[in-house]
Amino acid sequence: MPLPADLTARLSLPLIAAPMTGVSGPELAVVACRNGVIGSFPTHNAANVEVLDEWLDQIGTAQSGHPDAAPLAPNLVVHRTNERLAADVDQLVAHGVELVITSVGSPEPVVERLHAAGCLVFADVATLRHAQRALEAGADGLVLLTAGAGGQTGSANPFAFVRAVREHFTGPLVLAGGISDGHALLAAEALGADLAYMGTGFIATTESLAPEDYQAAVVSASLDDVRQTEQVGGLPANLLAAWLESQRAPMVSAGDFQAERLTNGRTVWSAGHSVSGVHYACSAAEVIDRVRLQYRDARNQLLEMPCR
């Protein structure tokens, strides 16, 4: 199944403002949606279920006067240690969310309930095996976590991963990892993705929940300043080296993911390889406008290239 026409008609770019722990909130999601980009945030960024309800109310009110705004796509951690999962799903259903992105496990526990409410489910995956399992569980689309994605990441080359999945799946694909500008976004489409994630590019924005020192570190960093580790959350994640080197807390064992670590108030400085494309802090709307111009320029450059 391709992306629904009523969804694509509301997009000005084939882009999702990626859900980021400690960064994405209602303000960032609203600005993204109003500017034709799918907005998102992890539900665990809301301190509790009551705050999640307030956030969804806030977003719904902001969107009420903008019927052509892009959809919201909250992110659910579906790992067995997420004690809020059922209650968070209840809120998403009650608020009529159109699209949900699942992370850290099979979407099976939530697919039936969300589908019954008319909600599409995209699952993020980092391997071909996980992609197949997500589709067998009923996922409508896949978010491919590739090498260089900020925060939780994968290790597969994006060119190889997208093409390998496209051999067997014709439905919606989202490429996550390394999307720093409109040129990379167009390249993701040429590769076979329907949409792409941009996360790191939205960290240093007015609407971001990230503290000022984190935003400043993103602006000053390059991709050489990104390190992959499993010792912070238990799963492979790309983080800023400066933050990692400053930590004194005990590191966790590889594979020991616990959902409660996402809500313990600790700010983790995640960033992907696309950090090299962040040169100054600005509004989220300015980021989107810049990507839109770059995307048009990239398309025009391709049209002007001679056939070989």
C-alpha positions in Angstrom: 0.0 0.0 0.0 1.5 3.4 -1.0 1.2 6.4 1.2 -2.4 7.5 1.3 -3.2 10.4 -1.1 -5.0 12.4 1.6 -1.7 12.3 3.6 0.7 13.2 0.8 -1.6 16.0 -0.4 -0.9 17.8 2.9 2.9 17.6 2.7 5.1 20.3 1.3 8.2 18.0 1.7 8.5 14.2 2.0 9.8 14.7 5.5 9.2 13.7 9.1 10.5 15.9 12.0 11.9 12.8 13.8 10.8 12.0 17.3 13.7 12.7 19.7 13.8 12.0 23.4 14.2 15.2 25.4 13.9 17.3 22.3 10.6 16.9 20.5 7.5 18.4 22.1 4.2 20.0 21.1 5.6 23.3 19.9 8.1 21.6 17.5 5.4 19.2 16.3 2.9 22.0 15.6 5.4 24.1 13.6 6.4 21.1 11.6 2.8 20.2 10.7 1.8 23.8 9.8 4.8 23.9 7.4 3.9 20.7 5.6 6.2 18.3 7.4 4.9 15.4 9.5 5.4 16.4 13.2 6.3 13.8 15.9 7.4 13.4 19.5 8.0 10.4 21.7 5.0 9.9 24.0 7.5 9.4 26.9 8.6 13.0 26.5 5.4 13.9 28.2 6.0 13.4 32.0 2.9 11.2 32.4 -0.3 10.2 30.7 -2.1 13.3 31.9 0.6 15.6 30.4 0.4 13.5 27.2 -3.4 14.3 27.1 -2.6 18.0 27.6 0.0 17.9 24.8 -2.4 16.2 22.3 -5.1 18.7 23.3 -2.7 21.6 22.7 -1.7 20.2 19.3 -5.3 19.6 18.3 -6.3 23.1 19.2 -3.4 24.6 17.3 -4.3 22.4 14.3 -8.0 23.2 14.3 -7.6 26.3 12.2 -5.3 24.6 9.7 -7.2 21.7 8.1 -4.4 21.3 5.5 -1.6 20.8 8.0 0.5 17.7 7.8 -0.4 14.9 10.2 1.0 14.3 13.6 2.8 11.0 14.2 3.5 10.3 17.9 6.2 7.7 18.7 5.5 4.8 21.0 8.2 2.7 22.6 6.7 -0.8 22.5 9.3 -2.5 24.5 8.0 -4.8 27.2 9.4 -2.6 30.0 7.2 0.4 28.9 4.6 0.3 31.7 2.7 3.3 30.1 2.2 1.7 26.7 -1.5 0.8 27.0 -2.4 4.1 28.6 -0.5 6.0 26.0 -2.3 4.1 23.2 -5.6 5.0 24.9 -4.7 8.7 24.6 -3.7 8.4 21.0 -6.9 6.7 20.0 -9.0 9.1 22.0 -7.4 12.0 20.2 -7.8 10.5 16.7 -4.2 10.4 15.8 -3.7 9.4 12.1 -0.2 7.9 12.2 1.9 6.3 14.9 5.6 5.3 14.8 6.7 2.4 17.0 10.2 1.8 18.3 12.2 -0.8 20.3 10.3 -3.9 19.5 7.6 -5.5 17.5 4.5 -3.3 16.9 2.3 -6.3 17.4 1.0 -5.2 20.9 -0.5 -2.0 19.5 -1.3 -2.7 15.9 -4.8 -4.2 16.3 -6.0 -1.3 18.6 -4.6 1.4 16.4 -5.9 -0.1 13.2 -9.3 -0.4 14.7 -9.2 3.4 15.3 -8.2 4.0 11.7 -4.6 4.8 12.5 -1.6 3.8 10.4 1.4 2.2 12.1 5.0 2.6 10.9 7.6 0.6 12.7 11.3 1.5 13.0 13.7 -1.3 12.2 17.4 -1.7 11.9 17.8 -5.1 10.1 16.0 -7.0 7.4 14.9 -9.6 9.9 13.3 -6.9 12.1 11.7 -5.4 9.0 10.1 -8.8 8.0 8.8 -9.3 11.6 7.3 -5.9 11.7 5.4 -6.5 8.5 4.2 -9.9 9.7 2.9 -8.1 12.8 0.8 -5.8 10.7 2.9 -2.6 10.3 1.8 -0.5 7.4 5.2 1.1 6.8 8.8 0.9 7.9 11.3 3.4 9.3 14.7 2.2 8.3 17.3 3.1 11.0 20.6 3.3 9.1 24.2 4.1 9.9 24.5 7.7 11.1 21.0 8.2 12.6 21.0 10.2 15.8 20.0 8.6 19.0 18.9 5.0 18.6 20.6 3.9 15.3 21.3 1.1 13.0 24.5 0.0 11.3 23.3 -0.8 7.7 24.3 1.3 4.8 21.3 3.3 3.7 21.7 2.6 0.0 21.9 -1.2 0.6 19.1 -1.2 3.3 16.5 0.6 1.2 17.2 -1.4 -1.9 17.1 -4.7 0.0 13.8 -3.9 1.6 12.4 -2.6 -1.7 13.0 -6.1 -3.2 10.1 -7.4 -1.2 8.0 -4.4 0.1 6.2 -1.8 -2.0 4.6 0.0 0.9 5.7 3.2 2.7 9.4 3.5 3.5 11.0 6.2 5.7 14.8 6.6 5.6 16.4 7.6 8.9 20.0 8.6 9.1 22.2 11.3 7.5 19.4 13.6 6.1 21.0 17.0 6.6 19.5 19.1 3.8 17.2 19.1 0.7 19.8 17.4 -1.5 19.9 14.4 0.9 16.1 14.4 1.0 15.8 14.1 -2.8 18.5 11.4 -2.8 16.4 9.4 -0.3 13.5 9.6 -2.7 15.6 8.6 -5.7 16.8 5.6 -3.6 13.2 4.4 -3.2 12.1 5.9 0.1 8.8 7.7 0.3 9.8 9.9 3.3 12.9 10.7 5.3 13.5 11.5 8.9 15.3 14.7 9.9 16.0 14.9 13.6 19.4 16.4 14.3 18.6 19.5 12.2 15.7 20.4 14.6 17.6 20.1 17.9 19.0 23.7 17.8 15.6 25.4 17.2 13.5 27.8 19.1 10.8 25.2 19.6 13.1 22.4 20.7 13.0 21.1 24.3 16.8 20.7 24.3 18.7 22.9 26.8 20.9 25.7 25.5 24.2 24.0 26.1 23.0 20.9 24.2 21.9 23.1 21.3 25.2 25.0 21.3 27.1 21.7 21.2 25.1 20.6 18.2 25.9 23.8 16.4 29.6 23.5 17.0 29.9 19.8 16.3 30.7 17.9 13.1 30.1 14.3 12.2 33.6 13.5 13.6 32.2 14.5 17.0 29.5 11.7 17.0 30.2 8.4 18.8 28.1 5.2 18.7 27.7 3.4 22.0 25.3 0.9 23.7 26.5 1.9 27.2 24.0 4.7 27.8 20.7 3.1 26.9 21.5 -0.5 26.2 20.9 -0.2 22.5 23.3 1.2 19.8 22.9 5.0 19.8 24.8 8.0 18.3 25.6 10.6 20.8 27.9 13.7 21.0 31.4 12.8 22.2 31.7 15.9 24.4 28.7 14.7 26.4 29.9 11.1 26.7 33.3 12.2 27.9 31.7 14.3 30.6 29.6 11.5 32.1 30.5 10.0 35.5 27.4 7.8 35.9 27.8 4.0 35.5 27.3 2.8 32.0 24.8 0.0 31.3 25.4 -3.4 29.7 24.8 -3.8 25.9 21.3 -5.0 25.3 20.0 -3.9 28.7 17.3 -1.5 27.5 14.8 -0.3 30.1 12.0 2.1 29.1 12.2 4.0 32.5 15.6 5.4 31.5 13.9 7.4 28.9 11.8 9.3 31.5 14.4 9.6 34.3 15.0 13.3 33.6 18.6 12.8 32.3 19.3 14.8 29.2 21.3 12.7 26.7 23.0 14.6 24.0 22.0 12.6 20.9 23.1 13.6 17.4 23.5 12.0 14.0 26.1 12.4 11.3 23.9 15.1 9.8 25.1 17.4 12.6 27.7 18.7 10.1 24.8 20.4 8.4 23.7 22.4 11.5 25.5 25.8 11.5 23.4 28.0 13.7 20.3 28.0 15.9 17.0 29.2 14.4 13.3 28.5 14.3 12.0 25.2 13.1 10.1 27.0 10.3 13.4 28.4 9.1 14.9 24.9 8.9 12.0 23.7 6.9 12.1 26.7 4.5 15.8 26.1 4.0 15.3 22.4 3.2 12.5 23.3 0.8 14.7 25.6 -1.2 17.6 23.1 -1.2 15.2 20.4 -2.3 14.0 22.5 -5.2 17.6 23.4 -6.2 18.5 19.7 -6.1 15.6 18.8 -8.4 16.5 21.6 -10.8 20.1 20.5 -10.9 19.1 16.9 -11.8 16.8 18.1 -14.6 19.7 20.1 -16.0 22.1 17.2 -16.0 22.7 15.5 -19.4 21.5 12.0 -19.9 24.5 9.6 -19.9 
